[in-house]
């Protein structure tokens, strides 16, 4: 089973968060997860806010 930290790791490595990965994160966040997954998600949030990771969903909407 994929973990939140796996999805985050891919996004950080590529600098890009796909719509599919966002959907996967939404699904994973509805299940039980550990502190390591929570911390990984917070790192991803910061990376997205600072522009280190681009979000496909925002590009589709024209949001920068």
Buried (B, 14 or more C-beta within 10 A) or exposed (E): EEBBBBBBBBBBEEEBBBEEBBEBBEEBEEEEBEEEBEEBBEBBEEBBEEEEBBBBEEEEEEEE
